């Protein structure tokens, strides 16, 4: 009886294998002669260096939001994935600008490499039958998680820096979990494929392939893994050409996005980047604006003569108008605004009242945090907490002026937060209330 069942299962598997669906599933569909372990391994080696850097800088960006403070991590509370090894420092002042700029720029630069890698292994995505054994089914599942996680991670990141929020949910949740799925599945994939990669890279030297033109391009030796076609077609591009095409795409991405990370006058060179190639503002306020007053529904009437800053939490709650704030001791700090989208405003000279002086005024000595609220009604964009070390930093200000002039309405008039090494969204504009906590 058992023998009969096994025979029928084997016969069924043979029938399925012999009758693949139309399209990309038949074995002879993919015939490019340059596909093979070597080209795949070259792309994989590049990603093996770039992906860990991108993942690490992404984690640093997450930590910069002080998720350990109440209310700051409502978007993706995720247990062990939200480990907090240290409190985000207020120095160096350029830290977030560099790490987040590297994260976004590297992510965009790696897109052509990821696409090249997917092209090189695409026959593996359409093998038929999909799984011949439980072990192969597990491998296929891991491949699905790897490819799906990569596509979702890069897609959400690209859409975010383009301000095109068409997500079936929160960008932060999707990007956060997709990154963990991608990196975990990539680590498992590398552990399985590293021997194959090392062997493939040893068989062919990069120098030799870069010297091989189209006329001398030959397929690799056929292997049962499905990457090398059993009936390769005539080459239409050499491996050198494929690498050059991907390299040119990455270089173009770098030129497009890189200048926005530097900020200042250099940003004008990034003509196609979201915040490069143009500035928003006039005169001393002529630098990038993420959210304009009009977009935030901030009108001159809201910030007019009736505006008051409430300072709460201590034994001496106070309400100050702008003249009261200007009468306090003023401090200057040269700081850049750096946003999660990877752009930077370049260094600007801010002038205002130190946050630690406001805490002392309200009667809170040694503040542990401050809850900042804005006239803007926009979730995380209108409120958030800063940590005690950020409050105590000498360059952490409630800014009233920039570059020797009054803040423009778009830049947060009558008062905004500016803190060194802080994500731009936490440099709250149009501040109306600050609650200090010991």
TAVENUR-V27638 format. One record per residue. N is the residue number from 1. RES is the residue in three letters. SS is DSSP state (@ for helix, = for strand, . for the rest). OMEGA is omega in whole degrees, -180 to 180 (none if undefined). BURIAL is + if it has 24 or more other C-alpha atoms within 12 Angstrom, else -. Layout:
N|RES|SS|OMEGA|BURIAL  N|RES|SS|OMEGA|BURIAL
This chain:
1|UNK|.|-179|-  2|UNK|@|179|-  3|UNK|@|179|-  4|UNK|@|179|-  5|UNK|@|-180|-  6|UNK|@|-180|-  7|UNK|@|180|-  8|UNK|@|178|-  9|UNK|@|179|-  10|UNK|@|179|-  11|UNK|@|178|-  12|UNK|@|179|-  13|UNK|@|179|-  14|UNK|@|179|-  15|UNK|@|179|-  16|UNK|@|-179|-  17|UNK|@|-178|-  18|UNK|@|-178|-  19|UNK|.|178|-  20|UNK|.|177|-  21|UNK|.|-180|-  22|UNK|.|178|-  23|UNK|.|-172|-  24|UNK|.|-174|-  25|UNK|.|180|+  26|UNK|.|-174|+  27|UNK|.|-176|+  28|UNK|.|-175|-  29|UNK|.|-176|+  30|UNK|.|-170|+  31|UNK|.|180|+  32|UNK|.|-177|+  33|UNK|.|-179|+  34|UNK|.|175|+  35|UNK|.|178|+  36|UNK|.|-178|+  37|UNK|@|-176|+  38|UNK|@|-179|+  39|UNK|@|178|+  40|UNK|@|-178|+  41|UNK|@|177|+  42|UNK|@|177|+  43|UNK|@|180|+  44|UNK|@|180|+  45|UNK|@|178|+  46|UNK|@|180|+  47|UNK|@|180|+  48|UNK|@|176|+  49|UNK|@|-173|-  50|UNK|@|-175|+  51|UNK|@|178|+  52|UNK|@|178|+  53|UNK|@|180|+  54|UNK|@|-179|+  55|UNK|@|-180|+  56|UNK|@|179|+  57|UNK|@|175|+  58|UNK|@|177|+  59|UNK|@|178|+  60|UNK|@|176|+  61|UNK|@|178|+  62|UNK|@|-180|+  63|UNK|@|-179|+  64|UNK|.|179|+  65|UNK|.|-179|+  66|UNK|.|-176|+  67|UNK|.|179|+  68|UNK|.|178|+  69|UNK|.|-178|+  70|UNK|.|177|-  71|UNK|.|-178|-  72|UNK|.|-176|+  73|UNK|.|-179|+  74|UNK|.|-174|-  75|UNK|.|-179|-  76|UNK|.|172|+  77|UNK|.|-168|-  78|UNK|.|172|-  79|UNK|@|-174|-  80|UNK|@|-179|-  81|UNK|@|-179|-  82|UNK|@|178|+  83|UNK|.|-177|-  84|UNK|.|-177|-  85|UNK|.|-180|-  86|UNK|.|175|-  87|UNK|.|-176|-  88|UNK|.|-175|+  89|UNK|.|177|+  90|UNK|.|177|+  91|UNK|.|-2|-  92|UNK|.|-174|-  93|UNK|.|-177|+  94|UNK|.|-173|+  95|UNK|@|-178|+  96|UNK|@|178|+  97|UNK|@|-179|+  98|UNK|@|-175|+  99|UNK|@|-180|+  100|UNK|@|176|+  101|UNK|@|177|+  102|UNK|@|-179|+  103|UNK|@|-177|+  104|UNK|@|-178|+  105|UNK|@|179|+  106|UNK|@|178|+  107|UNK|@|179|+  108|UNK|@|-179|+  109|UNK|@|-178|+  110|UNK|.|-179|+  111|UNK|@|177|+  112|UNK|@|179|+  113|UNK|@|178|+  114|UNK|@|179|+  115|UNK|@|176|+  116|UNK|@|178|+  117|UNK|@|179|+  118|UNK|@|177|+  119|UNK|@|-176|+  120|UNK|@|-178|+  121|UNK|@|-174|+  122|UNK|@|175|+  123|UNK|@|180|+  124|UNK|@|-179|+  125|UNK|@|-176|+  126|UNK|.|177|+  127|UNK|.|-179|+  128|UNK|.|-4|+  129|UNK|.|-175|+  130|UNK|.|180|+  131|UNK|.|179|-  132|UNK|.|-178|-  133|UNK|.|176|-  134|UNK|@|-180|-  135|UNK|@|179|-  136|UNK|@|177|-  137|UNK|@|177|-  138|UNK|@|179|-  139|UNK|@|179|-  140|UNK|@|177|+  141|UNK|@|179|-  142|UNK|@|178|+  143|UNK|@|177|+  144|UNK|@|179|+  145|UNK|@|-180|+  146|UNK|@|-178|+  147|UNK|@|180|+  148|UNK|@|178|+  149|UNK|@|179|+  150|UNK|@|-178|+  151|UNK|@|-179|+  152|UNK|@|180|+  153|UNK|@|-178|+  154|UNK|@|-178|+  155|UNK|@|180|+  156|UNK|@|178|+  157|UNK|@|180|+  158|UNK|@|180|+  159|UNK|@|-180|+  160|UNK|@|-178|+  161|UNK|@|175|+  162|UNK|.|179|+  163|UNK|.|180|-  164|UNK|.|-171|-  165|UNK|.|178|-  166|UNK|.|-177|-  167|UNK|.|174|-  168|UNK|.|-176|-  169|UNK|.|-179|-  170|UNK|.|175|-  171|UNK|@|-175|+  172|UNK|@|180|+  173|UNK|@|-178|+  174|UNK|@|-177|+  175|UNK|@|-178|+  176|UNK|@|-177|+  177|UNK|@|178|+  178|UNK|@|179|+  179|UNK|@|179|+  180|UNK|@|178|+  181|UNK|@|-179|+  182|UNK|@|-176|+  183|UNK|@|179|+  184|UNK|@|179|+  185|UNK|@|177|+  186|UNK|@|179|+  187|UNK|@|178|-  188|UNK|@|-180|-  189|UNK|@|179|+  190|UNK|@|180|+  191|UNK|@|-180|-  192|UNK|@|-170|-  193|UNK|@|-177|-  194|UNK|@|176|-  195|UNK|@|178|-  196|UNK|@|-180|+  197|UNK|@|-179|+  198|UNK|@|180|-  199|UNK|@|-178|-  200|UNK|@|-179|+  201|UNK|@|178|+  202|UNK|@|-177|-  203|UNK|@|-179|-  204|UNK|.|178|+  205|UNK|.|-180|-  206|UNK|@|-179|-  207|UNK|@|-180|-  208|UNK|@|-179|-  209|UNK|@|179|+  210|UNK|@|177|-  211|UNK|.|-176|-  212|UNK|.|-179|-  213|UNK|.|-176|-  214|UNK|@|-176|-  215|UNK|@|-177|-  216|UNK|@|179|-  217|UNK|.|180|+  218|UNK|.|179|+  219|UNK|.|174|+  220|UNK|.|179|+  221|UNK|.|-177|-  222|UNK|.|178|-  223|UNK|.|-178|-  224|UNK|.|-177|-  225|UNK|.|174|-  226|UNK|.|180|+  227|UNK|.|-180|+  228|UNK|.|-177|+  229|UNK|.|176|+  230|UNK|.|178|+  231|UNK|.|-176|-  232|UNK|.|177|+  233|UNK|.|176|-  234|UNK|.|-177|-  235|UNK|.|174|-  236|UNK|.|176|-  237|UNK|.|178|+  238|UNK|.|174|+  239|UNK|@|175|+  240|UNK|@|179|+  241|UNK|@|179|+  242|UNK|@|178|+  243|UNK|@|178|+  244|UNK|@|179|-  245|UNK|@|179|-  246|UNK|@|179|+  247|UNK|@|178|+  248|UNK|@|177|-  249|UNK|@|179|-  250|UNK|@|179|+  251|UNK|@|177|-  252|UNK|@|178|+  253|UNK|@|179|+  254|UNK|@|180|+  255|UNK|@|-179|+  256|UNK|@|-169|+  257|UNK|@|-174|+  258|UNK|@|-177|+  259|UNK|@|-179|+  260|UNK|@|177|+  261|UNK|@|179|+  262|UNK|@|178|+  263|UNK|.|-180|+  264|UNK|@|-179|+  265|UNK|@|-179|-  266|UNK|@|-177|+  267|UNK|@|180|+  268|UNK|@|179|+  269|UNK|@|180|+  270|UNK|.|-170|+  271|UNK|.|-175|-  272|UNK|.|179|-  273|UNK|.|-173|+  274|UNK|.|-178|+  275|UNK|.|178|+  276|UNK|.|175|+  277|UNK|.|179|+  278|UNK|.|177|+  279|UNK|.|176|+  280|UNK|.|180|+  281|UNK|.|-179|-  282|UNK|.|175|-  283|UNK|@|-179|-  284|UNK|@|179|-  285|UNK|@|-176|+  286|UNK|.|173|+  287|UNK|.|-167|+  288|UNK|.|175|+  289|UNK|.|180|+  290|UNK|.|179|+  291|UNK|.|180|+  292|UNK|.|178|-  293|UNK|.|179|+  294|UNK|.|179|-  295|UNK|.|-180|-  296|UNK|.|-180|+  297|UNK|.|176|-  298|UNK|.|-178|+  299|UNK|.|176|-  300|UNK|.|-180|-  301|UNK|.|-179|-  302|UNK|.|-176|-  303|UNK|.|-178|+  304|UNK|.|-173|-  305|UNK|.|-179|-  306|UNK|.|-179|-  307|UNK|.|175|+  308|UNK|.|173|+  309|UNK|=|176|+  310|UNK|=|177|+  311|UNK|=|-171|+  312|UNK|=|174|+  313|UNK|.|-179|+  314|UNK|.|-179|+  315|UNK|.|-176|-  316|UNK|.|178|-  317|UNK|.|-178|-  318|UNK|=|173|+  319|UNK|=|-174|-  320|UNK|=|171|+  321|UNK|.|-174|+  322|UNK|@|178|+  323|UNK|@|176|-  324|UNK|@|-180|-  325|UNK|@|179|+  326|UNK|@|179|-  327|UNK|@|179|-  328|UNK|.|179|-  329|UNK|.|-177|-  330|UNK|.|-180|+  331|UNK|=|179|+  332|UNK|=|178|+  333|UNK|=|176|+  334|UNK|=|-175|+  335|UNK|=|175|+  336|UNK|=|170|+  337|UNK|=|179|+  338|UNK|=|-174|+  339|UNK|.|-178|+  340|UNK|.|178|+  341|UNK|.|175|+  342|UNK|.|-177|+  343|UNK|.|179|+  344|UNK|=|178|+  345|UNK|=|-169|+  346|UNK|=|-176|+  347|UNK|=|176|+  348|UNK|=|179|+  349|UNK|=|-178|+  350|UNK|=|180|+  351|UNK|=|-180|+  352|UNK|=|-176|+  353|UNK|=|177|+  354|UNK|=|178|+  355|UNK|@|-179|+  356|UNK|@|177|+  357|UNK|@|177|+  358|UNK|@|177|+  359|UNK|@|179|+  360|UNK|@|179|+  361|UNK|@|-179|+  362|UNK|@|178|+  363|UNK|.|179|-  364|UNK|.|177|+  365|UNK|.|-179|+  366|UNK|.|-177|+  367|UNK|.|178|+  368|UNK|.|178|+  369|UNK|=|173|+  370|UNK|=|177|+  371|UNK|=|-175|+  372|UNK|=|179|+  373|UNK|=|-175|+  374|UNK|=|171|+  375|UNK|.|178|+  376|UNK|.|177|+  377|UNK|.|-174|-  378|UNK|.|176|-  379|UNK|@|-177|-  380|UNK|@|-179|+  381|UNK|@|-177|+  382|UNK|.|-179|+  383|UNK|=|179|+  384|UNK|=|-178|+  385|UNK|=|171|+  386|UNK|=|-177|+  387|UNK|=|-178|+  388|UNK|@|-180|+  389|UNK|@|177|+  390|UNK|@|178|+  391|UNK|@|-175|+  392|UNK|@|-179|+  393|UNK|.|-174|+  394|UNK|.|-179|+  395|UNK|.|177|+  396|UNK|.|-171|+  397|UNK|=|157|+  398|UNK|=|-171|+  399|UNK|=|178|+  400|UNK|=|-178|+  401|UNK|=|176|+  402|UNK|=|178|+  403|UNK|.|176|+  404|UNK|.|-179|-  405|UNK|=|176|-  406|UNK|=|173|+  407|UNK|.|171|+  408|UNK|.|179|+  409|UNK|.|179|+  410|UNK|.|-179|+  411|UNK|.|169|+  412|UNK|.|178|+  413|UNK|.|15|+  414|UNK|.|-179|+  415|UNK|.|178|+  416|UNK|=|176|+  417|UNK|=|168|+  418|UNK|=|-175|+  419|UNK|.|180|+  420|UNK|.|176|+  421|UNK|.|-173|+  422|UNK|.|175|+  423|UNK|=|-176|+  424|UNK|@|-178|+  425|UNK|@|178|+  426|UNK|@|172|+  427|UNK|.|-168|+  428|UNK|.|177|+  429|UNK|.|176|+  430|UNK|.|-175|+  431|UNK|=|-180|+  432|UNK|=|-179|+  433|UNK|=|176|+  434|UNK|=|-179|+  435|UNK|=|-179|+  436|UNK|=|179|+  437|UNK|=|-178|+  438|UNK|.|none|-
